[in-house]
Amino acid sequence: MVPRLSTIVLVGIMFRAKKRPLCNTEEAIPLKRSRILSTE
């Protein structure tokens, strides 16, 4: 098990969210849409 890589990614996402919350939310919206389209 290698949880370090996932934790680093999560920390990086949180760090980005703190720096640029507006840009992060704008990027998250299309990601959710693409996931919904892929599941259908």
C-alpha positions as CSV (number, residue, x, y, z in Angstrom):
1,M,0.0,0.0,0.0
2,V,1.3,3.5,-1.0
3,P,-1.0,6.1,0.6
4,R,1.8,8.8,0.4
5,L,1.1,9.5,-3.3
6,S,-2.6,10.0,-2.8
7,T,-2.0,12.2,0.2
8,I,0.5,14.4,-1.7
9,V,-2.1,14.8,-4.5
10,L,-4.8,15.8,-1.9
11,V,-2.5,18.3,-0.3
12,G,-1.7,19.8,-3.6
13,I,-5.4,20.2,-4.5
14,M,-6.0,21.8,-1.1
15,F,-3.0,24.1,-1.6
16,R,-4.4,25.1,-5.0
17,A,-7.8,25.7,-3.5
18,K,-6.4,28.0,-0.9
19,K,-4.4,29.9,-3.5
20,R,-7.0,30.1,-6.2
21,P,-10.5,29.0,-5.0
22,L,-12.2,30.5,-8.1
23,C,-10.0,28.8,-10.6
24,N,-10.3,25.5,-8.7
25,T,-14.1,25.6,-8.6
26,E,-14.2,26.5,-12.4
27,E,-12.1,23.4,-13.1
28,A,-14.2,21.2,-10.9
29,I,-17.4,21.9,-12.7
30,P,-16.4,20.5,-16.1
31,L,-14.8,17.6,-14.4
32,K,-18.1,16.7,-12.7
33,R,-19.9,17.1,-16.1
34,S,-17.4,14.8,-17.8
35,R,-17.8,12.2,-15.1
36,I,-21.6,12.3,-15.5
37,L,-21.3,12.0,-19.3
38,S,-18.9,9.0,-19.0
39,T,-21.2,7.2,-16.6
40,E,-24.2,7.5,-18.9
